């Protein structure tokens, strides 16, 4: 079983797997988005304090979760490429970075839209907001390195070092509301013993989280396929694939 999965560390086999899985994942994400948004925007009751303004959580919270999750994917993949010379690690890290930056920007933008009516300001130097902004800068720094260094292997090594160092920011984001006094509320989703969110609001939020994850997985596979073709452009299988217009 292990050997069966180990072969997908080879770009050619991973490309075939990505080609087969990505349409299914896009379909699953579309279904989850439709169900989650309907549940959150239509079925869920208004919050007793925030009214309908709370509904932005169905975009804000999953995008904030994904901003950290994608960074860990990028850093882990980069580490695999740097330490064990796994080529697919470099490819996955490079493919994940723009997606993580997009999720981080979305989290910051929706947070500002939520913060204005709730806190009276578009932006405050809150510990969580500041550390999330630093996360965006880490993504942008990684992307800048990839663009500035022409040699893809050298760019992957430099990006991996940056990504690994930046991992220290992830626990800061997660625990900032516990370590410092911030405007953000404490844990609500993970308090299963004494939940702080009604089930009718929680279920659509979890569906949206799954929708974001499946969309990320599908988009990552598509981007990884493109990166594989760029990395492997001089190999025989890529030349055959491009000549035939279909998987070899």
C-alpha positions in Angstrom: 0.0 0.0 0.0 2.8 2.4 0.9 4.6 1.7 -2.4 1.4 2.4 -4.2 1.2 5.9 -2.8 4.9 6.5 -2.9 4.9 6.5 -6.7 2.9 9.7 -6.7 6.0 11.5 -5.4 7.1 11.3 -9.0 5.8 14.3 -11.1 4.5 12.1 -14.0 2.4 10.0 -11.7 1.2 12.9 -9.6 0.2 14.7 -12.8 -2.0 11.8 -13.8 -3.6 11.7 -10.3 -4.3 15.4 -10.3 -5.9 15.2 -13.8 -8.3 12.5 -12.5 -9.1 14.0 -9.1 -9.5 17.8 -9.8 -12.9 17.6 -11.6 -14.4 15.6 -8.7 -13.0 18.0 -6.1 -14.4 21.0 -8.0 -17.8 19.3 -8.1 -17.7 18.5 -4.4 -16.7 22.1 -3.5 -19.5 23.5 -5.6 -22.1 21.3 -3.8 -20.6 22.3 -0.4 -20.5 26.0 -1.3 -24.2 25.9 -2.4 -25.3 24.0 0.7 -23.2 26.0 3.2 -24.2 29.4 1.8 -27.9 28.5 1.7 -27.7 27.3 5.3 -25.7 30.3 6.5 -27.4 33.1 4.5 -31.0 31.8 4.4 -31.6 29.2 7.1 -29.5 30.4 10.0 -31.2 32.9 12.3 -29.9 36.4 12.8 -27.5 36.8 15.8 -29.1 38.3 18.8 -26.3 41.0 19.1 -24.9 41.4 15.6 -28.1 40.8 13.6 -27.4 39.8 10.0 -23.9 41.3 10.1 -22.7 38.0 11.6 -23.2 36.2 8.3 -19.9 37.4 7.0 -18.3 34.7 9.2 -19.2 32.1 6.5 -16.5 33.7 4.4 -14.3 35.3 7.0 -13.7 32.3 9.3 -13.0 29.6 6.7 -10.7 31.9 4.8 -8.8 32.7 8.1 -8.5 29.0 8.8 -7.3 28.3 5.3 -4.7 31.1 5.5 -2.9 29.1 8.2 -3.7 25.7 6.8 -2.3 26.5 3.4 0.8 28.0 4.9 1.5 24.8 6.8 1.0 22.9 3.6 3.4 25.2 1.8 6.0 25.1 4.6 5.8 21.3 4.9 6.1 20.7 1.2 9.0 23.2 1.0 10.7 21.3 3.8 10.3 18.0 2.0 11.9 19.5 -1.1 14.7 21.2 0.9 15.6 18.3 3.2 14.7 15.2 1.3 15.0 16.6 -2.3 11.5 15.6 -3.1 10.7 17.4 -6.3 7.0 17.3 -5.7 7.5 19.1 -2.5 9.0 22.1 -4.3 6.1 22.0 -6.8 3.4 21.8 -4.2 4.9 24.7 -2.2 5.1 26.9 -5.3 1.5 26.0 -6.3 0.1 26.6 -2.9 1.6 30.0 -2.2 -0.7 32.2 -4.4 -3.8 30.4 -3.0 -2.6 31.0 0.6 -2.0 34.6 -0.1 -5.5 34.9 -1.6 -7.2 33.3 1.4 -5.2 35.6 3.8 -6.2 38.7 1.8 -9.8 37.5 1.9 -9.6 37.0 5.7 -8.2 40.5 6.2 -10.7 42.1 3.8 -13.8 40.4 5.3 -12.5 41.1 8.8 -12.3 44.8 8.0 -15.9 44.7 6.6 -17.0 43.0 9.8 -14.9 45.2 12.1 -16.3 48.5 10.9 -19.9 48.0 12.2 -18.8 45.9 15.2 -15.7 47.8 16.4 -16.3 51.2 14.7 -13.0 50.9 12.7 -11.8 49.3 9.5 -8.5 48.4 11.1 -7.0 48.2 14.5 -3.5 47.0 15.5 -5.0 44.0 17.2 -2.6 41.1 17.9 -4.5 38.7 15.6 -5.0 41.2 12.9 -1.3 42.2 13.0 -0.1 38.6 13.0 -2.4 37.8 10.1 -1.1 40.8 8.2 2.5 39.4 8.8 1.3 36.1 7.3 0.2 37.9 4.1 3.7 39.5 4.0 5.3 36.1 4.3 3.2 34.8 1.4 4.1 37.8 -0.7 7.8 37.4 0.2 7.7 33.8 -0.9 6.1 34.8 -4.2 8.6 37.6 -4.7 11.5 35.1 -4.2 10.0 32.8 -6.8 9.7 35.6 -9.3 13.1 37.1 -8.6 15.2 33.9 -8.9 15.2 32.4 -12.4 16.5 29.0 -11.5 13.5 27.1 -10.2 15.5 24.8 -7.9 17.3 27.8 -6.3 14.0 29.7 -5.9 12.4 26.6 -4.3 15.3 26.3 -1.8 15.2 30.0 -0.8 11.4 29.9 -0.6 11.5 26.8 1.6 13.8 28.5 4.1 11.5 31.5 4.3 8.4 29.4 4.7 10.0 27.3 7.4 11.1 30.3 9.4 7.7 31.9 9.0 6.0 28.9 10.7 6.6 30.5 14.0 3.9 33.0 13.1 1.2 30.3 12.9 0.9 29.6 16.7 1.0 33.4 17.3 -2.0 33.9 15.1 -3.9 30.9 16.7 -3.1 31.7 20.4 -3.0 35.5 20.1 -6.5 35.9 21.7 -5.3 33.9 24.7 -1.9 35.4 25.1 -2.9 39.0 24.7 -6.0 41.2 25.2 -7.5 41.5 21.8 -10.8 42.6 20.2 -11.2 39.1 18.8 -13.4 36.7 20.7 -12.0 33.5 22.1 -12.6 29.9 20.9 -16.2 29.1 19.9 -16.0 26.2 17.4 -13.7 24.0 19.4 -15.7 24.4 22.7 -17.6 21.2 22.3 -18.3 20.8 26.0 -20.0 24.2 26.2 -20.6 25.4 22.6 -20.7 29.1 22.0 -22.5 28.9 18.7 -25.9 27.6 17.9 -26.1 24.3 15.8 -28.1 26.0 13.1 -25.2 28.5 12.6 -22.4 25.9 13.2 -23.4 23.4 10.6 -23.3 25.8 7.7 -20.0 27.2 9.0 -18.5 23.7 9.0 -19.8 23.0 5.5 -18.2 26.2 4.3 -14.9 25.1 5.9 -15.1 21.9 3.9 -16.0 23.8 0.8 -13.0 26.0 1.1 -10.7 23.0 1.7 -12.1 21.0 -1.3 -11.8 24.1 -3.5 -8.2 24.6 -2.3 -7.4 20.9 -3.0 -8.9 21.1 -6.5 -7.2 24.4 -7.4 -3.9 23.2 -5.9 -4.0 20.1 -8.2 -4.6 22.2 -11.2 -1.8 24.6 -10.3 0.5 21.7 -9.5 -0.1 20.2 -13.0 1.0 23.4 -14.6 4.0 23.6 -12.3 4.9 20.0 -13.1 4.8 20.7 -16.9 7.1 23.8 -16.3 9.6 21.9 -14.1 9.6 18.8 -16.3 9.4 20.6 -19.7 12.6 18.9 -21.1 11.5 15.4 -20.2 10.3 12.9 -22.7 6.9 12.3 -21.0 6.1 16.0 -21.0 7.0 16.3 -24.7 4.8 13.3 -25.4 1.9 14.7 -23.3 2.0 18.1 -25.0 2.3 16.5 -28.4 -0.6 14.2 -27.9 -2.7 16.7 -25.9 -3.7 14.1 -23.3 -2.0 12.1 -20.5 0.7 9.7 -21.7 
